[in-house]
Amino acid sequence: MEPVTHFLTGACIGRAGLNRRTAYATLAATLAAEAPDLDILWTFRGQVAGLAHHRGITHTLIAAPAVALVITGFVWFIDWSLNRIFQSRHRNIKERQPVRWLWVFLSAFIADLSHLLLDWTNNYGLRPFFPFNPRWYSGDLVFIAEPVLWALLLAALIFPALFGLADREVGVRRTRFRSRGWAIAALSGMAILWCWRWAEHAAACNLVEAAQITPTPARRIALEPYPVNPWRWHALLETETTWQTAEVDTRTGQVVSDARTDSLFKPQVTPAVEAAKRTHLGQVYLDWSQWPVVRDLGELNIPDRPAPDLPPSHTWSTVEFSDLRFAYSWRNTSMADTSNQQLDQVLSKSGLSDWVYIVDGREDAGQFLNGQEQK
C-alpha cells in the first residue's frame, strides 16, 4: 500500500490498546508501520537497484524483528533526549506514563507485520519468505490506494480528538485513551473489507471460469482490484499463445470480453528479446514482474529519447518490458507500435515499462527505466 495507509494503520494499532501498556506505543507503531519502505533508499544507487530491492529484505518475516528493534532504539533515543531536556529545565516528569521497552518493541513488531499484510493485499505483492523462498505472493484484494481505508482510519483518529475538544468546551474531565474503541473499530472495518473483497474476488474468478472466455484452457487467471468498488475486477487469462483480458462485475454477474479486441497475441521471441532478457535491467524486471510482456519493437525510438548512434552497417531494435497487471483501463500513457496495435493499446496503459536498445540482435546499446537511461 502507499505510505498514508501504513502510517494511519500504525497509529490505530498503537491506539487500539498498546498505548495503555507503555508510553511511546503509538509513536513506535506509527514509525514501524512505514519503516519497511525505507528500502526506497536503494534508489540512490540507481533506479534499477531501487526496483531490484523494493519490497525486498525489509519486507520479509525474517527482517521484522530487526526492523522493530531499530525502531525501538530510535524511540529510546527520543526518550533519552526528552529526559535531558526536561531535567535541564527542572520539570517534573514523575507523572509521565512509564516506558516499558518490551511493549514498545512489541508495538513496533506488530506494526511492521501489519505493513507486510497490507502489501500482500494488493497486486504488487511481496516476498515474505525471502531469501529462503524467492516467490512473490499477492492477495489481489485491494487497490494500492484505497480511499475506503483512508476514511476508516482517519475517522478513528479525528473523531476522538473532536469529541475531546467538545468535552473540554463544556468542562467535562478529560478521558485518557479515549480513542481505543475507534481504533479497534477501524481495524475491524479493515478486516471486514478484506473479507468482503476476498469473497468478491472468489466470485469473480468463478464467473470468469464459467464464462469460458478463451477458446483453449487458460494456464492461469488473475483478478486485479479496482479502488472503492468491490464488485469490479480486471481479469487476466493466459493461454499457450495469447493473453485475454476481461472486465468483471460480481454484482450483476456480468463478464465483458471481446475476442476481437481483448485477445492479445504473445509477441515473437527474437534474438534481440533474448539479448535484452540477459541485460541487468532485463533480469531485474523479469525477477519482479508476474505478468511480463517482452516485445521487439524494431527500430522505434524510446519516448523522448534519440535512437542509438551507430554506424550505417549496424541494425538496432528497441525491446520493451511491460507488466499486464498494471494495464488498467483508465490509464493513458503513450508508446506507439506498428507491429501489434492491439497489444500496444493495452500496454500503453501500464505505467511500469522499461526499454533496452539492442544492436545487431545481441549487444546492449542503452537501458532505460522510467524514461531515464541507466548506466
VMD Tcl script that draws the C-alpha trace (Angstrom):
set ca {
  {0.00 0.00 0.00}
  {1.02 3.65 -0.23}
  {2.57 5.36 2.85}
  {-0.59 7.12 4.08}
  {-2.40 3.83 4.74}
  {0.64 2.39 6.51}
  {1.08 5.39 8.80}
  {-2.62 5.54 9.68}
  {-2.73 1.79 10.35}
  {0.26 2.04 12.67}
  {-1.34 4.89 14.60}
  {-4.56 2.88 15.03}
  {-2.60 -0.19 16.16}
  {-0.91 1.89 18.84}
  {-4.19 3.41 19.98}
  {-6.06 0.11 19.99}
  {-4.73 -0.66 23.48}
  {-0.96 -0.86 23.24}
  {-0.68 2.76 24.34}
  {-2.23 1.74 27.66}
  {0.71 -0.59 28.28}
  {3.54 1.84 27.71}
  {4.44 5.31 26.63}
  {5.55 5.70 23.01}
  {3.50 2.70 21.82}
  {1.65 4.79 19.23}
  {4.84 6.51 18.11}
  {6.70 3.21 17.72}
  {3.79 1.57 15.89}
  {3.36 4.52 13.53}
  {7.05 4.59 12.61}
  {7.37 0.81 12.30}
  {4.27 0.60 10.11}
  {6.11 2.51 7.38}
  {9.71 1.52 8.19}
  {9.97 -1.35 5.64}
  {9.58 1.19 2.83}
  {12.98 2.61 3.75}
  {14.22 0.26 1.05}
  {13.49 3.21 -1.23}
  {16.95 4.40 -0.21}
  {18.31 1.88 -2.71}
  {17.28 4.32 -5.46}
  {20.30 6.43 -4.52}
  {22.33 3.66 -6.20}
  {20.14 3.91 -9.29}
  {16.57 3.15 -10.31}
  {17.40 -0.41 -11.32}
  {18.79 -1.07 -7.84}
  {15.64 0.51 -6.42}
  {13.43 -1.83 -8.46}
  {15.58 -4.83 -7.53}
  {15.33 -4.17 -3.78}
  {11.87 -2.60 -3.45}
  {9.74 -4.84 -1.26}
  {12.88 -6.87 -0.72}
  {14.59 -7.90 2.51}
  {12.88 -5.20 4.62}
  {9.53 -6.72 3.61}
  {10.30 -10.19 4.97}
  {9.35 -12.07 8.11}
  {13.00 -12.65 8.96}
  {13.66 -8.89 8.98}
  {10.59 -7.91 11.02}
  {12.24 -8.34 14.47}
  {15.29 -6.39 13.30}
  {13.15 -3.53 11.98}
  {11.20 -3.46 15.25}
  {14.46 -3.38 17.22}
  {15.77 -0.45 15.17}
  {12.54 1.48 15.73}
  {12.71 0.71 19.47}
  {16.26 2.05 19.55}
  {15.17 5.20 17.75}
  {12.32 5.73 20.22}
  {14.75 5.14 23.10}
  {16.94 7.93 21.71}
  {13.91 10.24 21.57}
  {13.06 9.37 25.18}
  {16.66 9.95 26.30}
  {16.70 13.33 24.55}
  {13.38 14.39 26.09}
  {14.54 13.36 29.57}
  {17.63 15.53 29.21}
  {15.53 18.48 28.09}
  {13.03 18.07 30.92}
  {15.72 17.65 33.56}
  {17.66 20.65 32.27}
  {14.53 22.76 32.68}
  {13.77 21.34 36.15}
  {10.42 20.00 35.03}
  {8.63 17.30 36.96}
  {8.44 14.13 34.87}
  {7.11 11.77 37.55}
  {3.57 12.00 36.20}
  {4.57 10.80 32.74}
  {3.36 7.38 31.67}
  {6.10 4.80 32.34}
  {8.02 3.32 29.42}
  {8.06 -0.47 29.17}
  {10.55 -1.20 26.43}
  {9.37 -4.74 25.77}
  {5.92 -3.36 24.98}
  {7.47 -0.67 22.78}
  {9.26 -3.42 20.86}
  {6.07 -5.50 20.58}
  {4.17 -2.46 19.31}
  {6.80 -1.90 16.62}
  {6.88 -5.60 15.73}
  {3.10 -5.85 15.32}
  {3.04 -2.68 13.22}
  {5.85 -3.99 11.00}
  {3.85 -7.18 10.39}
  {0.85 -5.01 9.50}
  {2.96 -3.46 6.73}
  {3.65 -6.89 5.26}
  {-0.01 -7.85 5.48}
  {-1.17 -4.64 3.81}
  {1.33 -5.01 0.98}
  {0.19 -8.59 0.44}
  {-3.40 -7.46 -0.08}
  {-2.64 -5.57 -3.33}
  {-1.50 -6.91 -6.68}
  {2.11 -5.71 -6.37}
  {2.70 -8.28 -3.63}
  {5.85 -9.10 -1.67}
  {8.28 -11.94 -0.90}
  {7.81 -12.55 2.84}
  {9.99 -15.69 2.95}
  {12.97 -14.25 1.06}
  {15.87 -15.19 0.87}
  {14.78 -18.80 1.54}
  {11.89 -18.61 -0.92}
  {12.08 -16.02 -3.76}
  {8.42 -16.41 -4.75}
  {6.17 -13.35 -4.84}
  {2.82 -13.56 -3.01}
  {-0.13 -11.22 -3.56}
  {-3.71 -11.34 -2.41}
  {-5.05 -9.09 -5.22}
  {-7.80 -7.89 -2.88}
  {-7.33 -4.14 -2.54}
  {-6.00 -1.49 -4.91}
  {-2.69 0.02 -3.86}
  {-4.50 3.24 -2.83}
  {-7.90 2.56 -1.26}
  {-10.00 5.61 -0.23}
  {-12.31 3.42 1.86}
  {-9.39 2.52 4.14}
  {-8.37 6.17 4.38}
  {-11.87 7.08 5.54}
  {-11.97 4.32 8.18}
  {-8.53 5.06 9.62}
  {-8.85 8.85 9.54}
  {-12.22 8.68 11.28}
  {-10.64 6.64 14.09}
  {-8.02 9.34 14.65}
  {-10.01 12.52 14.01}
  {-13.34 11.91 15.74}
  {-11.91 11.17 19.22}
  {-9.96 14.43 19.02}
  {-13.09 16.35 18.00}
  {-15.14 14.84 20.82}
  {-12.33 15.64 23.23}
  {-12.47 19.29 22.20}
  {-16.24 19.33 22.69}
  {-15.89 17.81 26.18}
  {-13.35 20.43 27.22}
  {-15.65 23.18 25.99}
  {-18.37 22.03 28.39}
  {-15.97 21.30 31.25}
  {-16.04 17.51 31.15}
  {-12.99 15.93 32.71}
  {-10.51 14.72 30.13}
  {-10.66 10.99 29.43}
  {-7.33 9.29 28.82}
  {-7.01 6.82 25.94}
  {-10.49 7.67 24.64}
  {-9.63 6.63 21.06}
  {-9.28 2.91 21.78}
  {-12.77 1.94 20.65}
  {-12.48 3.99 17.47}
  {-9.12 2.41 16.61}
  {-10.42 -1.12 17.17}
  {-13.47 -0.32 15.04}
  {-11.29 0.99 12.20}
  {-9.01 -2.05 12.24}
  {-12.04 -4.33 12.40}
  {-13.55 -2.46 9.46}
  {-10.34 -3.02 7.52}
  {-10.53 -6.76 8.20}
  {-14.21 -6.84 7.20}
  {-13.38 -5.04 3.93}
  {-10.68 -7.62 3.18}
  {-13.10 -10.49 3.85}
  {-15.73 -8.87 1.64}
  {-13.26 -8.34 -1.17}
  {-11.93 -11.88 -0.74}
  {-15.45 -13.22 -1.30}
  {-15.96 -10.96 -4.33}
  {-12.57 -12.00 -5.71}
  {-13.57 -15.66 -5.47}
  {-16.92 -14.88 -7.08}
  {-15.19 -13.03 -9.93}
  {-12.86 -15.96 -10.50}
  {-15.83 -18.35 -10.68}
  {-17.59 -16.08 -13.18}
  {-14.51 -15.93 -15.41}
  {-14.05 -19.70 -15.34}
  {-17.72 -20.31 -16.10}
  {-17.74 -17.80 -18.96}
  {-15.12 -19.78 -20.94}
  {-13.58 -16.63 -22.34}
  {-10.64 -18.32 -24.05}
  {-11.06 -20.97 -26.78}
  {-8.42 -23.15 -25.10}
  {-7.98 -23.77 -21.34}
  {-6.25 -20.94 -19.53}
  {-2.91 -21.67 -17.89}
  {-3.57 -19.16 -15.16}
  {-6.06 -16.46 -14.19}
  {-5.59 -13.26 -12.19}
  {-8.25 -10.85 -10.93}
  {-6.94 -7.33 -10.36}
  {-8.83 -4.99 -7.98}
  {-10.15 -1.52 -8.67}
  {-10.32 1.14 -5.94}
  {-13.56 1.77 -3.97}
  {-15.79 -0.57 -5.99}
  {-15.55 -4.12 -4.53}
  {-17.66 -5.60 -7.35}
  {-15.46 -4.55 -10.25}
  {-12.41 -6.61 -11.29}
  {-9.96 -6.64 -14.18}
  {-9.34 -10.22 -15.34}
  {-6.17 -11.56 -16.94}
  {-6.05 -15.00 -18.55}
  {-3.06 -16.68 -20.18}
  {-3.15 -19.45 -22.78}
  {-0.40 -21.06 -24.82}
  {-0.35 -18.31 -27.44}
  {-2.41 -15.40 -26.08}
  {-3.41 -13.28 -23.13}
  {-7.05 -12.39 -22.68}
  {-8.47 -9.50 -20.66}
  {-11.99 -9.02 -19.35}
  {-13.99 -6.73 -17.09}
  {-15.99 -8.48 -14.37}
  {-18.91 -7.16 -12.31}
  {-19.77 -9.56 -9.49}
  {-22.88 -7.58 -8.50}
  {-24.55 -8.21 -11.88}
  {-22.67 -11.39 -12.73}
  {-21.51 -9.82 -16.00}
  {-18.22 -10.69 -17.72}
  {-17.34 -8.40 -20.63}
  {-14.68 -9.62 -23.04}
  {-14.45 -9.41 -26.82}
  {-12.24 -11.99 -28.53}
  {-11.50 -9.49 -31.32}
  {-10.41 -6.61 -29.09}
  {-9.37 -8.24 -25.78}
  {-7.32 -11.15 -27.13}
  {-3.63 -10.28 -27.11}
  {-1.25 -12.48 -29.07}
  {2.08 -13.18 -27.44}
  {4.90 -11.44 -29.32}
  {7.60 -13.34 -31.15}
  {10.77 -14.14 -29.23}
  {13.56 -12.66 -31.37}
  {17.35 -12.66 -30.81}
  {17.01 -9.05 -29.63}
  {14.46 -10.13 -27.00}
  {16.75 -12.89 -25.77}
  {19.66 -10.44 -25.57}
  {17.53 -7.89 -23.69}
  {16.49 -10.50 -21.14}
  {20.15 -11.12 -20.34}
  {20.85 -7.46 -19.54}
  {20.90 -6.33 -15.93}
  {17.68 -4.36 -16.37}
  {16.01 -7.30 -18.08}
  {16.94 -9.73 -15.30}
  {15.75 -7.35 -12.58}
  {12.47 -6.66 -14.37}
  {11.70 -10.33 -15.02}
  {12.54 -11.20 -11.41}
  {9.97 -8.64 -10.29}
  {7.24 -8.97 -12.93}
  {4.45 -11.53 -12.54}
  {2.77 -10.96 -15.93}
  {5.69 -9.84 -18.12}
  {5.38 -8.86 -21.77}
  {8.68 -8.52 -23.66}
  {8.37 -7.13 -27.19}
  {10.79 -6.42 -30.01}
  {9.52 -3.11 -31.38}
  {12.06 -2.86 -34.18}
  {13.75 0.46 -34.92}
  {11.37 2.51 -32.81}
  {12.72 5.27 -30.60}
  {12.11 5.17 -26.87}
  {9.77 8.05 -25.89}
  {11.68 11.35 -25.64}
  {14.98 9.58 -26.36}
  {17.14 9.62 -29.51}
  {18.00 6.49 -31.44}
  {21.40 4.93 -30.68}
  {24.30 6.49 -32.57}
  {25.56 3.63 -34.75}
  {27.49 3.17 -37.97}
  {25.27 2.59 -41.04}
  {26.24 -1.08 -41.23}
  {24.59 -1.90 -37.88}
  {20.91 -2.53 -37.11}
  {19.17 -1.95 -33.82}
  {15.92 -2.80 -32.04}
  {14.00 -1.44 -29.09}
  {12.91 -4.14 -26.66}
  {10.10 -3.15 -24.28}
  {9.39 -4.74 -20.88}
  {5.85 -4.29 -19.53}
  {3.58 -5.93 -16.97}
  {-0.06 -6.68 -17.71}
  {-1.06 -6.34 -14.04}
  {-0.92 -2.56 -14.24}
  {-2.56 -2.01 -17.64}
  {-5.80 -0.75 -16.12}
  {-8.45 0.66 -18.38}
  {-8.32 4.23 -17.02}
  {-4.54 4.69 -17.54}
  {-3.43 6.62 -20.62}
  {0.24 6.91 -21.50}
  {1.71 6.68 -24.98}
  {4.08 4.36 -26.81}
  {3.30 3.84 -30.48}
  {3.77 0.47 -32.13}
  {3.23 -0.64 -35.68}
  {3.50 -4.41 -35.30}
  {0.76 -5.21 -32.79}
  {-1.65 -2.33 -32.38}
  {-3.99 -4.33 -30.18}
  {-1.33 -5.27 -27.63}
  {0.11 -1.78 -27.75}
  {-3.19 -0.19 -26.82}
  {-3.32 -2.33 -23.68}
  {0.32 -1.90 -22.66}
  {0.19 1.86 -23.25}
  {-1.96 1.98 -20.11}
  {0.77 0.42 -17.97}
  {2.92 2.92 -16.12}
  {5.72 0.43 -15.39}
  {7.52 -0.11 -18.69}
  {11.25 -0.31 -19.39}
  {13.21 -0.38 -22.61}
  {16.55 -1.67 -23.89}
  {18.30 -0.81 -27.16}
  {19.82 -3.94 -28.73}
  {22.34 -3.69 -31.59}
  {22.60 -6.45 -34.21}
  {20.36 -8.67 -32.07}
  {23.00 -9.25 -29.41}
  {24.63 -6.12 -27.93}
  {23.19 -3.74 -25.34}
  {23.26 -0.12 -26.51}
  {21.30 1.51 -23.67}
  {18.90 0.63 -20.87}
  {16.05 2.94 -19.85}
  {13.87 2.81 -16.75}
  {11.02 5.34 -16.37}
  {12.47 7.19 -19.36}
  {15.88 7.66 -17.72}
  {19.00 5.96 -19.04}
  {20.64 3.53 -16.65}
  {24.42 3.37 -16.58}
}
mol new
graphics top color blue
foreach p $ca { graphics top sphere $p radius 0.5 }
foreach p [lrange $ca 0 end-1] q [lrange $ca 1 end] { graphics top cylinder $p $q radius 0.2 }
display resetview
